[in-house]
Amino acid sequence: MNVFLLPVEVTRDIEKSIAKFWWSSSQSSSSKINWMSWERMAKHKTAGGMGFRNFRDFNIAMLGKQGWRFIINPNNLVSRLYKAKYFADSDFIHAKIGNSPSFIWRSIIQAKQLLREGIRWRIGRGDSIQVMNQPWLMEEDNPFITTNSQSLEGRTVDSFLVTGIRQWDVNQIQEHFNTRDQGFKSAYRYLQLQKGQWNIEDNSSIWNKLWRIKAPPKSLNLVWRALSQCLPTMSQLQSKHVPVQSTCPVCKSEAETIMHSLVNCPIARQCWFMVLPGQYWDVNMEFTGWIKMVFELESKSKCAEVVMVCWTIWRARNDLVWNQKYTRVTRIVAEAKQHLTQWNFAQNRLSWASLQLSVEGDGAVVWVRPVTNTVKVSVDAAVFEDRDAVGFGLIARDSDGMLIAAKSIVHPHLVSPVTAEAMAVKEALSWIDEMQWATVALESDCLVVIQAIRSSAPMRSHFGVIIEECRSFLARFHKVFYFLLNDLRIWLLIS
């Protein structure tokens, strides 16, 4: 794209393929709804789009970089070859397509007008800049001299500077130029501004605040879809002529609009009473007004929690629609906080710097016998949503693979799967301490828990409290030898 001008049909096909992929919910889905035109999606994020490229304009902008190199690097080999062949008696700005041009030259010359409108001379000595037909004025719309005077023909800019110093000769300027003449950070950006694609909209403050929130991209993307009226609620599907009932599939009492699905549905309202206690809003508000109110009243961290809860509310709604799986309000909120905590932890470079992702001995795929005189304890957790409980299973075997002991525990409160795995590891460590085995290898299949135990970063969530307790148990043992981890198994050898 930076050498050849692609046919318009090719760039349109690329855009169609990207849009098709973007809006598809699954690979097997045959009917896909494009909720937004490519022109809107190609707007800047601060203007309500997603920042995709208009590939025709992007192609021309990249070709413009080649022309720009002809201007700023006139002595390199390629510039000298093209100048000798196509613009020997002028510069690139005034070059013509010529006779029998190559496809590369015909492509680059298409960007000449873009450069002509976007580039500006920076005045130094001024002895190489022609007064006429050169873009040297600091005007956005037209950087060329508009004064029509024979006295300016052939003159260079240095003739209007005071000799010996970089200062304009005011008397000469007033004598030769009209009043208007007295008084390229990005080529692609320039093209979009010229076409009005990046003009700031009335609700630009919402977009700016949304994209500055430190939250998982999937949650920001969902809120963007909701604000752009692209969330496939029942009412929105009806507007696209999809034959569905508009009734909310969760409460089955009202039409499922975007505001109802994410905010006003009884399940969603209970979530917001937990996340935003004391916050009240008009039930007739639109989602844009509601999210704007939240962004204005709440802190940055609370806004991140809000967009994450929006995502978990929508996921719970989809679980009910597609899998007939009901999710409790407490779990919706807990999972949102858990996802956000883990994401923030992953973004913390200091946390990852202190995290040992692989040590000697890692890589076991199947269960293997521990070394002689070592007990191996395998641990796993299970979530029982129908009974509102979680369970842990522990089994200890010797170096010959023979069963030594086993234990099962039921915890009568529902927690997230990763928290359940952390609780299972804590119970296993407590069991090891109680049994007073000399040397033990602890085996778990939860990578997140083992990574958190290895990390030295403090954690203040419920999950973090359990991890701190695990670290306290480990400190009682004489020495931690190594973890063994891969896709299926994560081992911790203790003595």
C-alpha positions as CSV (number, residue, x, y, z in Angstrom):
1,M,0.0,0.0,0.0
2,N,2.9,2.4,0.4
3,V,4.1,1.8,-3.2
4,F,1.0,0.9,-5.3
5,L,-2.4,2.6,-5.5
6,L,-4.9,-0.2,-4.9
7,P,-8.1,-0.3,-7.0
8,V,-11.1,1.1,-5.2
9,E,-12.8,-2.3,-5.5
10,V,-10.0,-4.0,-3.6
11,T,-10.0,-1.5,-0.7
12,R,-13.8,-1.8,-0.5
13,D,-13.5,-5.6,-0.4
14,I,-10.9,-5.3,2.4
15,E,-13.3,-3.1,4.4
16,K,-16.2,-5.4,3.8
17,S,-14.2,-8.4,5.0
18,I,-13.1,-6.6,8.2
19,A,-16.7,-5.4,8.9
20,K,-18.0,-8.9,8.3
21,F,-15.5,-10.3,10.8
22,W,-16.1,-7.6,13.3
23,W,-19.9,-8.0,13.5
24,S,-19.9,-11.8,13.3
25,S,-20.9,-13.5,16.6
26,S,-19.4,-16.9,15.6
27,Q,-17.8,-18.6,12.6
28,S,-20.9,-20.8,12.1
29,S,-23.3,-17.9,12.0
30,S,-24.6,-17.5,8.5
31,S,-26.8,-14.4,9.0
32,K,-24.8,-11.4,10.3
33,I,-26.1,-7.9,10.9
34,N,-23.8,-4.9,10.2
35,W,-25.0,-2.6,13.0
36,M,-23.0,0.4,11.7
37,S,-21.7,1.6,8.4
38,W,-18.0,1.5,7.7
39,E,-17.9,5.3,7.4
40,R,-19.1,5.6,11.1
41,M,-16.7,2.8,12.2
42,A,-13.8,4.5,10.5
43,K,-14.4,7.7,12.6
44,H,-11.9,8.4,15.3
45,K,-12.8,7.0,18.7
46,T,-13.3,10.5,20.1
47,A,-15.9,11.1,17.4
48,G,-17.9,8.0,18.2
49,G,-16.2,5.5,15.9
50,M,-13.8,2.6,16.5
51,G,-10.8,4.1,14.7
52,F,-10.7,1.7,11.8
53,R,-9.0,2.9,8.6
54,N,-10.6,4.2,5.5
55,F,-8.3,2.0,3.3
56,R,-8.5,4.2,0.2
57,D,-7.4,7.3,2.2
58,F,-4.9,5.3,4.1
59,N,-3.4,4.0,0.8
60,I,-3.1,7.6,-0.5
61,A,-1.6,8.8,2.8
62,M,1.1,6.0,2.6
63,L,1.9,6.9,-1.0
64,G,2.2,10.5,0.2
65,K,5.1,9.4,2.4
66,Q,7.0,8.4,-0.7
67,G,6.5,11.8,-2.3
68,W,7.5,13.4,1.0
69,R,10.8,11.4,0.9
70,F,11.4,12.9,-2.6
71,I,11.1,16.3,-1.1
72,I,13.2,15.9,2.1
73,N,15.8,13.5,0.7
74,P,16.5,14.8,-2.8
75,N,20.0,13.3,-2.9
76,N,19.3,9.6,-2.3
77,L,19.4,7.3,-5.2
78,V,15.6,6.7,-5.7
79,S,14.9,10.5,-5.5
80,R,17.5,11.2,-8.1
81,L,16.3,8.5,-10.4
82,Y,12.7,9.7,-10.3
83,K,13.6,13.3,-10.6
84,A,15.8,12.7,-13.6
85,K,12.9,10.7,-15.3
86,Y,9.8,12.6,-14.3
87,F,10.5,16.1,-12.9
88,A,14.0,17.1,-13.9
89,D,13.2,20.8,-14.3
90,S,10.9,21.2,-11.2
91,D,10.2,19.7,-7.8
92,F,7.8,16.9,-6.8
93,I,5.0,19.4,-6.0
94,H,5.0,20.7,-9.6
95,A,5.7,17.4,-11.3
96,K,3.5,16.0,-14.0
97,I,2.7,12.4,-14.8
98,G,4.8,12.5,-18.0
99,N,4.9,10.1,-20.9
100,S,4.9,6.3,-20.4
101,P,4.9,6.5,-16.6
102,S,5.5,3.4,-14.5
103,F,2.6,2.1,-12.3
104,I,4.6,3.1,-9.2
105,W,5.0,6.7,-10.4
106,R,1.3,6.9,-11.4
107,S,0.5,5.7,-7.9
108,I,2.8,8.2,-6.1
109,I,1.6,11.1,-8.2
110,Q,-1.9,10.5,-6.9
111,A,-0.8,11.8,-3.5
112,K,0.7,15.0,-4.9
113,Q,-2.4,17.0,-4.2
114,L,-2.5,15.7,-0.6
115,L,1.1,16.9,-0.1
116,R,0.4,20.2,-1.8
117,E,-2.4,20.8,0.7
118,G,-0.7,19.5,3.7
119,I,3.0,20.4,3.7
120,R,4.5,23.7,4.7
121,W,8.0,25.2,4.2
122,R,9.7,26.1,7.5
123,I,11.5,29.3,6.8
124,G,15.2,29.3,7.5
125,R,17.5,31.3,5.2
126,G,14.6,31.4,2.7
127,D,17.0,31.5,-0.3
128,S,15.6,28.2,-1.8
129,I,11.9,29.0,-1.4
130,Q,10.1,30.7,-4.2
131,V,7.6,33.3,-3.1
132,M,5.0,32.2,-5.7
133,N,3.6,28.7,-6.0
134,Q,5.3,27.4,-2.8
135,P,3.4,26.5,0.4
136,W,5.2,28.7,3.0
137,L,2.4,30.7,4.6
138,M,1.0,29.6,8.0
139,E,-2.5,29.2,6.7
140,E,-4.5,26.0,7.2
141,D,-6.8,26.4,4.2
142,N,-4.4,27.9,1.6
143,P,-0.6,28.2,2.3
144,F,0.1,29.8,-1.1
145,I,0.5,33.5,-1.8
146,T,-2.7,35.0,-3.4
147,T,-1.2,38.4,-4.2
148,N,-1.1,38.8,-8.0
149,S,1.9,41.0,-8.7
150,Q,4.6,40.8,-11.5
151,S,7.1,42.0,-8.9
152,L,7.0,38.7,-7.0
153,E,7.8,36.5,-10.0
154,G,11.1,34.8,-9.6
155,R,11.8,36.2,-6.1
156,T,12.7,34.0,-3.1
157,V,11.5,34.5,0.4
158,D,14.9,35.7,1.7
159,S,14.4,38.9,-0.2
160,F,11.7,39.9,2.3
161,L,13.9,39.3,5.3
162,V,16.1,41.9,7.1
163,T,19.7,41.2,6.1
164,G,21.7,39.4,8.7
165,I,18.8,38.5,11.0
166,R,15.8,36.3,10.8
167,Q,13.2,39.0,10.9
168,W,10.6,40.1,8.3
169,D,11.1,43.4,6.5
170,V,7.7,44.9,7.4
171,N,7.9,47.8,4.9
172,Q,8.6,45.5,1.9
173,I,5.8,43.1,3.0
174,Q,3.2,45.9,3.3
175,E,4.3,47.2,-0.1
176,H,4.2,43.9,-2.1
177,F,1.5,41.7,-0.4
178,N,-2.2,42.0,0.1
179,T,-3.8,42.1,3.6
180,R,-4.6,38.3,3.6
181,D,-1.0,37.3,2.8
182,Q,0.3,39.6,5.5
183,G,-1.6,38.7,8.3
184,F,1.4,17.7,8.4
185,K,1.3,16.1,11.4
186,S,-0.6,13.2,9.7
187,A,-1.7,12.9,6.1
188,Y,-4.4,10.4,7.0
189,R,-5.8,12.7,9.7
190,Y,-5.8,15.6,7.3
191,L,-7.8,13.7,4.8
192,Q,-10.4,12.7,7.4
193,L,-10.7,16.2,8.6
194,Q,-11.2,17.5,5.1
195,K,-14.0,15.0,4.6
196,G,-15.5,15.8,7.9
197,Q,-15.1,12.2,9.2
198,W,-13.3,13.3,12.4
199,N,-15.4,16.2,13.4
200,I,-16.1,16.3,17.1
201,E,-19.6,15.4,18.0
202,D,-21.8,16.8,20.7
203,N,-21.1,13.9,23.0
204,S,-17.4,13.8,22.4
205,S,-16.8,14.1,26.2
206,I,-18.4,10.7,26.7
207,W,-16.1,9.1,24.1
208,N,-13.0,10.7,25.6
209,K,-13.9,9.5,29.1
210,L,-14.9,6.0,27.9
211,W,-11.6,5.3,26.1
212,R,-9.5,6.6,29.0
213,I,-11.1,4.2,31.4
214,K,-8.7,1.5,32.6
215,A,-10.8,-1.6,32.0
216,P,-10.7,-4.7,29.8
217,P,-11.2,-3.8,26.1
218,K,-14.1,-6.2,25.8
219,S,-16.1,-4.2,28.4
220,L,-15.3,-0.8,26.8
221,N,-16.3,-2.3,23.4
222,L,-19.7,-3.4,24.9
223,V,-20.4,0.1,26.3
224,W,-19.3,1.6,22.9
225,R,-21.9,-0.7,21.2
226,A,-24.5,0.3,23.6
227,L,-23.8,4.1,23.2
228,S,-23.8,3.6,19.4
229,Q,-27.1,1.7,19.4
230,C,-25.4,-1.4,18.1
231,L,-26.2,-3.8,21.0
232,P,-28.4,-6.6,19.8
233,T,-31.3,-6.3,22.2
234,M,-34.7,-7.5,21.2
235,S,-35.8,-4.0,20.3
236,Q,-32.7,-3.3,18.3
237,L,-33.1,-6.6,16.4
238,Q,-36.7,-5.6,15.6
239,S,-35.4,-2.4,14.1
240,K,-33.2,-4.5,11.8
241,H,-36.3,-6.4,10.7
242,V,-35.4,-9.6,12.6
243,P,-38.6,-11.5,13.5
244,V,-38.3,-11.6,17.3
245,Q,-40.5,-10.5,20.2
246,S,-39.4,-7.2,21.8
247,T,-40.1,-8.6,25.4
248,C,-37.1,-8.8,27.7
249,P,-36.0,-12.4,27.9
250,V,-34.9,-11.9,31.5
251,C,-37.8,-10.2,33.2
252,K,-40.4,-10.9,30.5
253,S,-42.4,-7.8,31.4
254,E,-41.0,-4.9,29.4
255,A,-39.5,-4.3,25.9
256,E,-35.8,-5.0,25.9
257,T,-34.2,-1.7,25.0
258,I,-30.5,-1.0,25.6
259,M,-31.3,1.0,28.7
260,H,-33.6,-1.7,30.0
261,S,-31.2,-4.6,29.4
262,L,-28.2,-3.0,31.1
263,V,-29.8,-0.7,33.7
264,N,-33.5,-0.9,34.3
265,C,-34.2,-4.7,34.2
266,P,-34.9,-5.9,37.8
267,I,-31.7,-8.1,37.7
268,A,-29.6,-5.2,36.4
269,R,-31.1,-2.7,39.0
270,Q,-30.2,-5.1,41.8
271,C,-26.6,-5.1,40.5
272,W,-26.5,-1.3,40.4
273,F,-27.9,-1.0,43.9
274,M,-24.8,-3.1,45.0
275,V,-22.3,-1.2,42.8
276,L,-23.8,2.3,43.0
277,P,-25.5,2.5,46.4
278,G,-27.6,5.7,46.9
279,Q,-27.5,6.4,43.1
280,Y,-30.9,7.1,41.6
281,W,-32.0,7.8,38.0
282,D,-35.1,8.5,35.9
283,V,-36.3,5.2,34.4
284,N,-37.1,7.1,31.2
285,M,-33.5,8.1,30.7
286,E,-31.6,6.9,27.6
287,F,-28.4,4.8,28.2
288,T,-26.3,7.7,26.9
289,G,-27.6,10.1,29.5
290,W,-27.2,7.5,32.2
291,I,-23.6,6.6,31.4
292,K,-22.8,10.3,31.1
293,M,-24.3,10.9,34.6
294,V,-22.2,8.1,36.0
295,F,-19.0,9.3,34.3
296,E,-19.5,12.8,35.8
297,L,-20.4,11.7,39.3
298,E,-18.1,8.7,39.9
299,S,-14.3,8.3,40.2
300,K,-12.2,6.7,37.5
301,S,-11.9,3.4,39.4
302,K,-15.7,3.3,39.9
303,C,-16.3,4.0,36.2
304,A,-14.1,1.0,35.4
305,E,-16.2,-1.1,37.7
306,V,-19.4,0.2,36.1
307,V,-18.3,-0.7,32.5
308,M,-17.2,-4.1,33.8
309,V,-20.6,-4.8,35.5
310,C,-22.3,-3.8,32.2
311,W,-20.3,-6.5,30.5
312,T,-21.1,-9.2,33.1
313,I,-24.8,-8.2,33.0
314,W,-24.9,-8.6,29.3
315,R,-23.0,-11.9,29.5
316,A,-25.5,-13.2,32.2
317,R,-28.4,-12.2,29.8
318,N,-26.8,-14.1,27.0
319,D,-26.2,-17.2,29.2
320,L,-30.0,-17.2,30.0
321,V,-31.0,-16.7,26.3
322,W,-28.6,-19.2,24.7
323,N,-27.8,-21.7,27.5
324,Q,-30.9,-21.4,29.8
325,K,-28.4,-20.6,32.6
326,Y,-29.5,-18.3,35.3
327,T,-26.9,-16.2,37.1
328,R,-27.4,-14.7,40.5
329,V,-27.0,-11.0,41.1
330,T,-24.2,-11.5,43.7
331,R,-22.3,-13.6,41.2
332,I,-22.7,-11.0,38.4
333,V,-21.2,-8.3,40.6
334,A,-18.5,-10.6,42.0
335,E,-17.4,-11.8,38.6
336,A,-17.2,-8.2,37.4
337,K,-14.9,-7.2,40.3
338,Q,-12.9,-10.4,39.9
339,H,-12.3,-9.8,36.1
340,L,-11.3,-6.2,36.8
341,T,-8.9,-7.1,39.6
342,Q,-7.2,-9.8,37.5
343,W,-7.0,-7.5,34.4
344,N,-5.5,-4.6,36.5
345,F,-3.0,-7.1,38.0
346,A,-2.0,-8.3,34.5
347,Q,-1.4,-4.7,33.4
348,N,0.9,-4.0,36.3
349,R,4.4,-4.4,34.9
350,L,5.9,-4.5,38.4
351,S,3.6,-7.4,39.3
352,W,4.6,-9.3,36.2
353,A,8.3,-8.5,36.8
354,S,8.1,-10.2,40.2
355,L,6.2,-13.2,38.8
356,Q,8.2,-16.3,37.9
357,L,6.3,-17.8,34.9
358,S,8.6,-20.7,34.5
359,V,11.2,-22.4,36.6
360,E,13.3,-25.6,36.4
361,G,11.2,-28.7,36.3
362,D,8.1,-27.1,34.6
363,G,6.4,-29.1,31.8
364,A,4.7,-32.2,33.1
365,V,1.6,-33.0,31.0
366,V,0.3,-36.1,32.8
367,W,0.4,-37.3,36.4
368,V,3.9,-38.6,37.2
369,R,5.2,-40.2,40.3
370,P,7.0,-37.9,42.7
371,V,10.6,-38.5,43.8
372,T,11.3,-41.1,46.5
373,N,10.1,-40.2,50.0
374,T,7.8,-37.5,48.6
375,V,4.1,-37.3,48.9
376,K,2.1,-35.8,46.0
377,V,-1.2,-34.1,46.9
378,S,-3.5,-33.4,44.0
379,V,-6.2,-30.7,44.5
380,D,-9.2,-29.5,42.5
381,A,-12.3,-27.4,43.0
382,A,-15.9,-27.6,41.7
383,V,-18.7,-25.1,41.6
384,F,-22.3,-26.3,42.4
385,E,-24.5,-23.4,41.3
386,D,-27.7,-25.4,41.9
387,R,-26.7,-25.9,45.6
388,D,-25.1,-22.5,46.0
389,A,-21.9,-24.1,47.1
390,V,-18.4,-25.1,46.1
391,G,-16.5,-28.3,46.8
392,F,-12.8,-29.2,47.1
393,G,-11.2,-32.6,46.5
394,L,-7.8,-33.6,47.9
395,I,-5.9,-36.8,47.3
396,A,-2.4,-37.8,48.5
397,R,-0.2,-40.6,47.0
398,D,3.3,-41.8,47.6
399,S,6.2,-42.2,45.2
400,D,4.8,-45.6,44.1
401,G,1.5,-44.1,43.2
402,M,-0.3,-45.8,46.1
403,L,-3.1,-43.9,47.9
404,I,-2.2,-42.5,51.3
405,A,-5.2,-40.4,52.1
406,A,-8.1,-38.4,50.6
407,K,-10.4,-35.7,51.7
408,S,-13.4,-33.8,50.4
409,I,-14.8,-30.4,51.7
410,V,-18.0,-28.6,50.9
411,H,-18.1,-24.8,51.3
412,P,-21.7,-23.6,51.6
413,H,-21.3,-20.3,49.8
414,L,-21.0,-19.7,46.0
415,V,-17.8,-18.0,44.8
416,S,-16.2,-17.6,41.4
417,P,-14.3,-20.6,40.0
418,V,-10.8,-19.0,40.4
419,T,-11.6,-18.1,44.0
420,A,-12.8,-21.7,44.6
421,E,-9.5,-22.9,43.2
422,A,-7.6,-20.6,45.6
423,M,-9.6,-21.9,48.5
424,A,-8.9,-25.5,47.5
425,V,-5.1,-24.8,47.5
426,K,-5.4,-23.1,50.9
427,E,-7.3,-26.2,52.3
428,A,-4.6,-28.5,50.8
429,L,-1.8,-26.5,52.4
430,S,-3.7,-26.6,55.7
431,W,-4.1,-30.4,55.3
432,I,-0.4,-30.8,54.5
433,D,0.5,-28.8,57.6
434,E,-1.9,-30.9,59.7
435,M,-0.5,-34.2,58.4
436,Q,3.1,-33.1,59.0
437,W,4.4,-34.8,55.9
438,A,8.1,-34.3,55.4
439,T,8.3,-33.5,51.7
440,V,5.2,-32.8,49.6
441,A,4.5,-31.9,45.9
442,L,1.2,-30.0,45.6
443,E,-0.5,-30.3,42.2
444,S,-3.2,-27.9,40.9
445,D,-4.6,-27.1,37.5
446,C,-5.3,-23.4,38.1
447,L,-2.6,-21.2,36.5
448,V,-4.0,-18.0,37.9
449,V,-3.8,-19.2,41.5
450,I,-0.2,-20.4,41.2
451,Q,0.9,-17.2,39.4
452,A,-0.7,-15.2,42.2
453,I,1.1,-17.2,44.9
454,R,4.4,-16.7,43.1
455,S,3.9,-13.0,42.9
456,S,5.0,-10.7,45.6
457,A,2.4,-8.0,44.8
458,P,-0.1,-7.2,47.5
459,M,-3.8,-8.0,46.8
460,R,-6.7,-6.5,48.6
461,S,-9.6,-8.4,47.1
462,H,-11.3,-11.5,48.6
463,F,-9.2,-13.6,46.2
464,G,-6.1,-11.7,47.4
465,V,-6.8,-12.5,51.1
466,I,-6.9,-16.2,50.3
467,I,-3.6,-15.9,48.4
468,E,-2.0,-14.2,51.3
469,E,-3.2,-17.1,53.6
470,C,-1.6,-19.5,51.1
471,R,1.7,-17.6,51.3
472,S,1.5,-17.7,55.1
473,F,1.1,-21.5,55.0
474,L,4.1,-21.8,52.6
475,A,6.2,-19.7,54.9
476,R,5.8,-22.4,57.6
477,F,7.5,-25.0,55.5
478,H,11.3,-25.3,55.5
479,K,11.8,-24.6,51.8
480,V,9.8,-24.2,48.6
481,F,11.7,-26.1,45.8
482,Y,9.8,-25.4,42.6
483,F,6.5,-25.2,40.7
484,L,5.8,-27.4,37.7
485,L,3.4,-25.8,35.3
486,N,2.1,-26.3,31.8
487,D,-1.3,-26.4,30.1
488,L,-2.7,-29.2,32.2
489,R,-0.7,-29.3,35.5
490,I,0.9,-26.9,37.9
491,W,3.0,-28.4,40.7
492,L,4.4,-27.0,43.9
493,L,7.1,-29.0,45.7
494,I,7.3,-28.3,49.4
495,S,9.3,-29.6,52.2
